[in-house]
Amino acid sequence: MILVTGGAGFIGGNFVIDWLAQSVEPLINLDKLTYAGNLNTLKLLEGDARHHFVHGDISDRGLLGRLLAEHRPRAVINFAAESHVDRSIHGPDDFIQTNVVGTFNLLEAVRAYWQNLPADDKAAFRLLHVSTDEVYGTLAADDAPFAEIHAYAPNSPYSASKAASDHLVRAWHHTYGLPVLTTNCSNNYGPYHFPEKLIPLVILNALAGKPLPIYGDGQQIRDWLYVKDHCSAIRRVLEAGQLGETYNVGGWNEKANLEVVHTICALLDELQPRADGLSYAEQITFVQDRLGHDRRYAIDARKLERELGWKPTETFETGVRKTVEWYLGNSGWIANVTSGAYRDWVQQQYGV
Ligand SMILES: NC(=O)c1ccc[n+]([C@@H]2O[C@H](COP(=O)([O-])OP(=O)(O)OC[C@H]3O[C@@H](n4cnc5c(N)ncnc54)[C@H](O)[C@@H]3O)[C@@H](O)[C@H]2O)c1
């Protein structure tokens, strides 16, 4: 079996669902259930004996040690993190605690377990650490996309904490020989995305007749990857990645935020038109830019394609259509996630 951390979050939840749809191998899902962890995402796995959910913290080395000793996983995949840049600006403490201290505790627990495995199991074991392209900092309009050799230059408390975790993972390989793999991925979107992030926020605000908040001039560029493609990349790296290597994962879909929002508005205009016949784009509202907002991220994912044969299957156009359709068809999940606490947060953040 494998052990997944953060598997009640957006990407981890999609990964768990896809894993159990494609494999007979069971998994343990360790998640602290912060505001971003949502067991409703895993509802369709109720009654599936291969899914073993454990409520707990990656910083709890004792709990990790017990889980590892009891279940003897062949791999650990670390999704657990505080993941929202805006929240890291308002309150960086949790980011340091989970992303840095938590990863450190996970590494130590896994090292203690791995060191005592029988030789064959020890050789086959993998720890895959899921990270972000934000560790590389920002790019000018004509800079080449981030390749794996790009120097780390994180600019937000979130990206700095993820960069620190990547360095710890790297060091545990070089110092102790721990068999690690790291993936650095661009912006994900798709089903089960918590609506504080741009794409689900825009879909839900549009449908609710609320303003669609755009930071600054909306010309910040991100590479977008459909979450199911990220999950397939992680499975591929786990299966065939070279120990100690990092792999950049991206969708070759650079888009300005404003273009993303217009694309969503056009899809909603087609799939669920406004009663007054006007476009949802009428709801776009420019708000003050985020502090220290990175201008452009772009990913060079050629290493993953060249060495492991991975390519994304969705373009932005096909992936975002699936995403909008998913939100239109899953009002139960949305009603659960849009709690009072969540609305307070959006109000505090965007003032709308
Ligand atoms: N969302 C993206 O676009 C993106 C892109 C690249 C990389 N990543 C990385 O992928 C990973 C998952 O991102 P996501 O968007 O699914 O995040 P998310 O915020 O949706 O989910 C994080 C999950 O981790 C859990 N968690 C938080 N602290 C924990 C702790 N101390 N112990 C155990 N569980 C804990 C939460 O309850 C939640 O279920 C993160 O490491 C993130 O940095 C995200």
The ligand as an SDF file (V2000), in Angstrom:
LIG
                    3D

 44 48  0  0  0  0  0  0  0  0999 V2000
   -3.0510   24.0280   -6.0520 N   0  0  0  0  0  0  0  0  0  0  0  0
   -2.0610   24.2180   -6.9180 C   0  0  0  0  0  0  0  0  0  0  0  0
   -2.2630   24.8640   -7.9490 O   0  0  0  0  0  0  0  0  0  0  0  0
   -0.7080   23.6370   -6.6590 C   0  0  0  0  0  0  0  0  0  0  0  0
    0.2490   23.6780   -7.6700 C   0  0  0  0  0  0  0  0  0  0  0  0
    1.4920   23.0960   -7.4600 C   0  0  0  0  0  0  0  0  0  0  0  0
    1.7650   22.4540   -6.2720 C   0  0  0  0  0  0  0  0  0  0  0  0
    0.8340   22.4380   -5.2830 N   0  0  0  0  0  0  0  0  0  0  0  0
    1.1730   21.7180   -4.0370 C   0  0  0  0  0  0  0  0  0  0  0  0
    0.3570   20.5540   -4.0030 O   0  0  0  0  0  0  0  0  0  0  0  0
    0.0350   20.2200   -2.6590 C   0  0  0  0  0  0  0  0  0  0  0  0
   -1.4710   20.1260   -2.5140 C   0  0  0  0  0  0  0  0  0  0  0  0
   -2.0460   21.3810   -2.8820 O   0  0  0  0  0  0  0  0  0  0  0  0
   -3.6140   21.6140   -2.8280 P   0  0  0  0  0  0  0  0  0  0  0  0
   -3.9320   22.7230   -3.7690 O   0  0  0  0  0  0  0  0  0  0  0  0
   -4.3220   20.3250   -2.9440 O   0  0  0  0  0  0  0  0  0  0  0  0
   -3.7590   22.1710   -1.3350 O   0  0  0  0  0  0  0  0  0  0  0  0
   -5.0450   22.2430   -0.4170 P   0  0  0  0  0  0  0  0  0  0  0  0
   -4.8120   23.4310    0.4520 O   0  0  0  0  0  0  0  0  0  0  0  0
   -6.2930   22.1340   -1.2080 O   0  0  0  0  0  0  0  0  0  0  0  0
   -4.9640   20.9110    0.4730 O   0  0  0  0  0  0  0  0  0  0  0  0
   -4.0000   20.7070    1.4580 C   0  0  0  0  0  0  0  0  0  0  0  0
   -4.4490   19.5230    2.3020 C   0  0  0  0  0  0  0  0  0  0  0  0
   -3.4220   19.2940    3.2920 O   0  0  0  0  0  0  0  0  0  0  0  0
   -4.0460   19.1400    4.5570 C   0  0  0  0  0  0  0  0  0  0  0  0
   -3.1010   19.5830    5.5880 N   0  0  0  0  0  0  0  0  0  0  0  0
   -2.6940   20.8580    5.8410 C   0  0  0  0  0  0  0  0  0  0  0  0
   -1.8080   20.8630    6.8650 N   0  0  0  0  0  0  0  0  0  0  0  0
   -1.6430   19.5660    7.2300 C   0  0  0  0  0  0  0  0  0  0  0  0
   -0.8450   18.9220    8.2130 C   0  0  0  0  0  0  0  0  0  0  0  0
   -0.0420   19.6260    9.0310 N   0  0  0  0  0  0  0  0  0  0  0  0
   -0.9030   17.5880    8.3270 N   0  0  0  0  0  0  0  0  0  0  0  0
   -1.7250   16.8600    7.5250 C   0  0  0  0  0  0  0  0  0  0  0  0
   -2.5130   17.4200    6.5790 N   0  0  0  0  0  0  0  0  0  0  0  0
   -2.4540   18.7530    6.4300 C   0  0  0  0  0  0  0  0  0  0  0  0
   -5.2960   19.9890    4.4990 C   0  0  0  0  0  0  0  0  0  0  0  0
   -6.2690   19.5950    5.4500 O   0  0  0  0  0  0  0  0  0  0  0  0
   -5.7510   19.7660    3.0540 C   0  0  0  0  0  0  0  0  0  0  0  0
   -6.5720   18.6370    2.9560 O   0  0  0  0  0  0  0  0  0  0  0  0
    0.6630   21.3120   -1.7920 C   0  0  0  0  0  0  0  0  0  0  0  0
    1.8810   20.8330   -1.3020 O   0  0  0  0  0  0  0  0  0  0  0  0
    0.8880   22.4630   -2.7620 C   0  0  0  0  0  0  0  0  0  0  0  0
    1.9880   23.2440   -2.3570 O   0  0  0  0  0  0  0  0  0  0  0  0
   -0.4050   22.9990   -5.4360 C   0  0  0  0  0  0  0  0  0  0  0  0
  1  2  1  0
  2  3  2  0
  2  4  1  0
  4  5  1  0
  4 44  2  0
  5  6  2  0
  6  7  1  0
  7  8  2  0
  8  9  1  0
  8 44  1  0
  9 10  1  0
  9 42  1  0
 10 11  1  0
 11 12  1  0
 11 40  1  0
 12 13  1  0
 13 14  1  0
 14 15  2  0
 14 16  1  0
 14 17  1  0
 17 18  1  0
 18 19  2  0
 18 20  1  0
 18 21  1  0
 21 22  1  0
 22 23  1  0
 23 24  1  0
 23 38  1  0
 24 25  1  0
 25 26  1  0
 25 36  1  0
 26 27  1  0
 26 35  1  0
 27 28  2  0
 28 29  1  0
 29 30  1  0
 29 35  2  0
 30 31  1  0
 30 32  2  0
 32 33  1  0
 33 34  2  0
 34 35  1  0
 36 37  1  0
 36 38  1  0
 38 39  1  0
 40 41  1  0
 40 42  1  0
 42 43  1  0
M  CHG  2   8   1  16  -1
M  END
$$$$
